Amino acid sequence: SGQTYETPLIVAPLSDGGFVVELTYGFDVDWYKNVVAAGGCTILRHGQPFVVTRLEPLPAEVGRAAFPLPARVILRLLRRTHFVKLG
């Protein structure tokens, strides 16, 4: 549509400059489908933009491991299983 949207996400920054995103409602959400269709997006973190051009679904254990310990425990208790690496 050419519209710009902002969607708050639970993200963990990675040392390679990418991010791991927890998809609370799975892969069938509009914002994620729009990012896939567009071939990328821009993440704004601490006021700094990061251009994303790669999306890679991750196994739950790998996705949770990207988050700090307290968040990792909460994500496991909430049985979150959908994660994607944005780079």
C-alpha angles and dihedrals in degrees: 000000000000091000120139116226135182119214123180111231139184102241138171117203117229128215091243091062095260131109139228113222125199109220102211093188098034131248095309098081124117098238092053094045089050092051091049091048092048093047094236148350143215121261116206110208122172088346094303121114121228118191113222120202102156129062121188124177111225134205112256095250092051092046095049091047090064091066126079116264100265092050091043091056092048092048090051093047090050089049094235110178107163117089134155133192114226116198 
